[in-house]
Amino acid sequence: MSRLVVWHDPPPERVGSSAVELLRNLGGPGAIFVRGEDSSRTRVLVTLLHGNEPSGVRAMHAWLRRGRVPRVDCVWIVGAVDAALEPPGFAFRHLPGRPDLNRCFRPPYEGVDGAIARAILELLDRTSPEAILDLHNNTGHNPPYGIATRADGTTRGLCAWFGERLVKSDLDLGALVEVSVRGAPSVTIECGLAGDFEADRVALRGVEALLASDSIVPEGARDVAVYDHPVRVSVRSGIDLAIAAVPRSGVGLTLAWNVDRHNWTEVGPGTTIGWVNTGGAWPVEALTPDGADISRDLFETDDGVLRTRRSLIPIMITTDAAIAASDCLFYVVRRSQ
Ligand SMILES: [Zn+2]
C-alpha cells in the first residue's frame, strides 16, 4: 500500500498561499503530478526529505502557484511533511525518535520511514523518469552545488541549472541519490543555507528553467567543475569542540570561527584551521571513502595551532558547533582531472 498522498494538476486553492499551507493541505508525504506539453517523458523533483530544508518546497509552491505548464510531465515528491510542519516549522530534519528519511532508501525499509522510502522508489520505477533532482539546503555558507554518484554529461548538465560545482561521491548512506532508476541521471542539489533568501532563489530559478526546457541539459551552459574523492573531517571522539575567534583554554579543539571563508577554495599548506591544547590529544580524523584516516597527512599541530600540511579544498564547512560535533567539520575534496 502506498503511503503517498497523490495529487494531479492541483488547482490554486489546493496549492494555497504559502508552502506551509500547501503542506497542511497535502497532510503527509505526497506526489504531485503535473501534466506537461509532452507527456511521453517525465522528470521527478524531490523536496523535503529533510524537514528543515525548505528551499525546494518553497520553489515547488511558487512554481505550482504560477500555474506553469512544464515542457514534459513532472512529478513533485514531498518527503518529511510531518517534520517540516512540527512547530516552529522547518526546524526538524526528522521528528525526534524517527530516522533520517534520506537514509532509508535501501532495505530493509523498516517502519513508517522505510515504507515512505519504498513508496517513493516504487513511484520512481513506475514513472521511469528521464531525470531525478533532489533539492536540499545545508548548514554553512556554501555556494549551490550538486552531489551525484556519477559525473557524465547529462548528470553535469542537470546540476548546471543550479550551480557550477558537482561533487562525485560513492556514497553508501541509503540516500535517494544513490539509487539508480533505469540509468536516469540523479543529482542532489544543495541550494545553500537553509532559510537564506538566496538559496530559495537558486532553487526556484533552477526549477523554472529546467521545467520550461525541452532538454535536461541547459543550452550553452558552462560545464560544471567536478570534485571527487571526498574525505570526511570530524572531531575525534572524546575531544570537546568550540568555535571561536581565539583559542579557548582547556578545550580540545577550537575551530576558527571564520574558517568557512575557505569553503571551496584551495588553501595552501600552513593555513590555520584552529587551536588545540598544547600537548593534548590529536584532535581530528579524516576518513577516506575506504575508511582510512589520513588526518596526519592533511594537518599538523604546532605550538597549539592546527594547520594544513598541504594544499587542500575544504567544502561544506559548518561553523555550527552542535552540527560540527555531531556530524562532521567539513569535507576535503580534490578537483577531478
Ligand atoms: Zn538535506
Boltz pocket constraint, residues with backbone or C-beta under 6 A from the ligand:
constraints:
  - pocket:
      binder: B
      contacts: [[A, 49], [A, 50], [A, 53], [A, 136], [A, 137]]
      max_distance: 6.0
